[in-house]
Amino acid sequence: MLKENENEYQVATGNLLLGTNLILPRIDRETWLGWVPKNQVILFEKKYNFNPEDLV
């Protein structure tokens, strides 16, 4: 999800199946980009615990 307005989310994907299932316009060889109505979207969030010192 890239942007949001009152009724839609702008989404982009490099996945052919997801892009075609969402009926997104193909904007280049490996990218689909378009707006999807909010009532067709289920938002979920997955959180991970990590130690920032492990990233260094």
N, C-alpha and C positions, 0 to 999 in steps of 0.2 A: 504494500500500500504506500503510495507516494503522497497523495493529497486527499483532502476531504472537503466537500461542500455540504450544504444543508441536506441534500438527498442522496448523494453518491460518494463513492470512494474511487479515486484514480488508482488503478493497479497496473503493474507491469510484471511480466514473467518471461523467462527463457525456456519454459516448459511447453512443448507443442500441445500436449493433451490438455493442460490447464488453459492455455490460451484459446484453443478451439472450443472447449467446453464453456468458457465464459463469453464466447463470441467476441473476443477482442480483436481489433484490427492489428494485422502484422505490419510493424513499421520498419523492420529490416530482417535480415536472414534468421536471426535467432531471438527476436524480441517482439512481444505482443504488448500493446499498451492501449488502455481504454478506461472508460468510466463504467462502474457497476452500481446499480441501485442498492442502497443500504439494506433494503428488505430482502435481498438475495445473498447477504453476506453474514457469515457467522465468524465473529472475532474470537480468537483465543490467544492466550499468552502462555509461554512456557518459560519458567525462570530456572536458572542454574545458580547454585552457590559456588563461588570460587574465591581463591586467595589471590589478590592482585599482585602479591610478591612472586607468585608462580609464573607471571607473565614476563618477568624480566629475565 
